[in-house]
Amino acid sequence: MKNLLLSAFLLTISTLSLQAQQNISGRVVDNQTGEPLQGATIVIKGTSSGATTNAEGRFQLSAQIGQELQISHTGFKTLTLVIRNEQLNISLEAETISLNEVVVTGYDSRRILLQTPGAIGLVSERDLQRTDQTSLSQIMNHIPGVQARGSNTLRPATISIRGMGARGPGASGRIKIYLNDLMLTNPDGSNAWEDIDPQTIGRMEVIKGPASSIYGASVGGVINISTQKPAYGEQSLEAFTMLGSFNTLRYGTTARVSNDKVNLMLTYGTQRTNGFREFSPEGRTFLTFLGSFQSSSQSVTTLFFNRNNYNSRSPGALTPKQVADNPRQALPAAIANNAGRDINFTRVGISNEWEIAPKLTNITSVTTSFSDLDHPTVGSTYIYRWDQNYGGRTRFVYAPKIGSIQSRFTVGAEYQQGVNRLNFYRNTNGRPDSVRVGDRNSRTSNGILFAQAEFEFTDKLLVTLGNSINYYDYSFIEFTRRNAQYKNRRFTPFFAPRLGVNYKLTPKIALHGNISRGFSPPSVGDINQPDGTVNEKLNPETAISYEIGVRGNLLRERLNFDISAYRMNLSGEIMTRTPVIGFTTRENAGSTSYSGIEAFVSFVAINKPNAALSLLRPYVSYTRLRSVFDDFVENPRPGVNISANGFLVPGNPPHRAFAGLEIESGTGLYLFATYEYTDRTPINNLNTLYNDSFGLLSTKIGWRKALLGHLRIDIYGGGNNLTNEIYADSPALNPNPIASGPLAGQVPFLNLNWGRNFYGGVSVRWLFK
């Protein structure tokens, strides 16, 4: 009888245990990119039972509610969580300090950088942490081939890639920018990122060279920005503040929530400063919301909202003599006319990723933006500008296995349309008077159809083929000064093919090569001339680029390197002239060529978490850029023609270098130090005028620690431009000094940057869960 009762008892316990076992399924993705992670390991803590994710990042296992899982993947922080639902949507945070092991989305490929056929630069969380996070230029110049101008100010940086991007101070074209798959580039080709606060950025990818085969008009390249996302399971509230030189003050708060169903971040903050020069105060108030919602196991919807108010005053351009006398002075005319900018941005976007079938996915996004600008100039004009832009992008991704060949096919389209209105008034003591001196209204549209095929022929050889057809037109422009002119221009559709190859020499070293074609049409800002006329003869730029590179890891992944060489032949490059300060015009050059070498090397000398000295990592990047005229005639004055063939294209420094050092301690102390050198740069077509070289030394030291189980604190301080260089990184290109007057024979400084400055701040985050 006892044996019978014991058997019945054991059978009951066994039955209950079997009933407690449940089929747990889920998906593991990269927290920043949302890309599924193949090969992630899921283990039931304390057992040997587990599973591994497939190509879609999915897994299944038998476990009990309440048990703990450990999820790990190479290059990501190991996560431990308690099973609370039968369906789990898990995100992992990247941890690797080897950029070659980071998963990138650049060419719509779900691969680590080592396996990607193309030159791509990365801004990681570590790069964001080494600065005061007030300017994009501070966090991008370590990428070889990338130059962000306008550092140490609240103004948005002007960014160029391989010499493409900046046609002049404050103007950026020839590159495209996306934020969480939403378009930041306006339909007319101009870029608007003033509404993106650097502290809300989680990571950035920079595709270097023409990427028109999948992104459309982008001779220079593409920047993909991802906003910060909270860690899986996080519920927190953060407060941050920073004080700096010249009465700089920044403060705000961020709320974060993340679980299997939602991933939310809301940030509100204010930033202001008196500026380095007299009459140069700037201020910005920003509100950013990002919310991802898991509506089903196959669908994720993301909402984005941003509101930004920015205002500044402009102290005017200085000559070298004025800089020598007093670099912080302001021009009397700038003060009298209240020169500056007051602008409001609003951006709204929604995107959805839908797994239609196990190997078929659709990603669709729609965005709209509004902005209005009041711009009293140093001169006699007051400008009001209003913009409204909207557009969408969709693509289908199919990833079948054809025999032994893993493939991936992408087909998609993108469309944008924008309306721009400019009203010109006379500037009376910094206010618009009742007399309107001119109006400009324009409507611009562009669209692309694109397709790409990727074939992994072996575990070593990957080949990518892509092509796009691009449509662009400004359908209506009206200028009203003395009379109205109606203009309509539609450009011939442009085909932009690309061939990319990646070959792994060893498991840790790979070669890559690219041949790509690209184009960039003239933006409305290029076509519209300051005197109210239209440059109907301005044509698109077209390019063909050849690139080869090698990247990888050596010495047990301590030594990381990424080296590329390229040549790009450009036809019809749109050049900038500044005949009068504040007045710029554009023209097409016959042909130019850009060639260069880009190298990034880092060495992890020490990497021992929790040790007294836990990390010691020096790194260095170098850019060699040779941009020359191949066929161009310069006309310095009427009746004079001079061949500029062989001269350097203005605005591009031949040499740039960036060196950095990261030191971390297991006690929470850290130190970042960087030095950036920029070579002397020609600023006119005949290379008779140069901008001086300059070097910038910066450092940041701090202490971050987890306290009381729920408190995360970060206290820091630092300095920028510690050698007190007085420099201008955005002078006027091709200036034509007037024959007489205060600017005669002198090169004006625009965007004179800050001298030596210091800052200190604190961030406190309370984790509710």
Summary of the structure (lengths in Angstrom):
residues: 769
radius of gyration: 27.5
end to end distance: 51.5
largest distance: 119.4
contacts: 2715
relative contact order: 0.11
helix: 7%
strand: 58%
